[in-house]
Amino acid sequence: MSDTSALEAQLAFVEDAMRALDTALVAQQQHIFKLEQQVDHLRQQLREQGARLDTVAEPGSEPAPPHY
């Protein structure tokens, strides 16, 4: 195998590896984006639930417990 053929084979391997890495990177970025959206949605739900709990559990709304 000549030097040129060896370099061409290496170049083809590197190009194939770059394509595979690029595909993997795109898939990871899409997955990260979806996870960030889910975290934002859960954070919003948590805020809303906390606000509902704050309105339900206002201090003074329950009678004082009996003391023995």
Residue, then its C-alpha position, 0 to 999 in steps of 0.5 A: m500500500s502506498d503512502t497516498s493510499a494509506l493517507e486516503a484510508q486514514l482520511a476516510f476513517v477520520e471523516d466517517a468518525m467525524r460524521a458519527l460523532d456529529t450525529a451523536l452530538v446532535a442527538q445529545q443536544q436534542h435530548i438535553f433540550k427536551l430534558e430542559q423543557q421538562v425541568d422548566h415544566l416541573r419547576q412551573q408546576l412546583r411553583e403553582q402547587g406551592a402557591r396553592l398550598d400557601t393559600v390553603a394553609e394560611p396561618g390563623s385559618e385553623p382553630a388552635p388545638p386544645h391544650y390539656 
